[in-house]
Amino acid sequence: MDIEHHDLAHEFPELKEQIHVLKTQDAHFRKQFERYDTVTTDIERLEKEELPVSDPTIEEKKKERLALKDELYKMLTQ
């Protein structure tokens, strides 16, 4: 199974510079960015494992990632 990578720079390539600026200047953004990265890594790991993982487990992680992505996007576009 091919796993699509969802790091923030791939999700919002047009905001790559702004992502860098906020990571270095805004502690809250940096914390949420790191949380987004952690959740994304967890999802990718779960999707790669050969052992079955319940759909609700992955779905909850994806919902958390989406909420973080929405929050980060709002911060990037203010």
Secondary structure, 3 states (H helix, E strand, C coil): CCCCCCCHHHHCHHHHHHHHHHHHHCHHHHHHHHHHHHHHHHHHHHHHCCCCCCHHHHHHHHHHHHHHHHHHHHHHHC
